[in-house]
Amino acid sequence: MSTEAIEQKLTELSERVEALEGKKTEKKKGGWQAIAGQAKHDEHFREAMQLGAELRAKANAEGH
């Protein structure tokens, strides 16, 4: 491999490393963090949680 080819490859790899390091340090607030707590005072959410708890209690009582 020629010196020019090695230098070109090294430059490309250095740029890729810099790009990856930049992505690693970025902290985006997305996914579950963006919506966490939004249903706190939602009556539909509260009802769904209550129904789920009742279904689990019934299933546990039946031995499932």
Residue pairs with C-beta under 8 A, 6 or more apart in sequence:
39 45
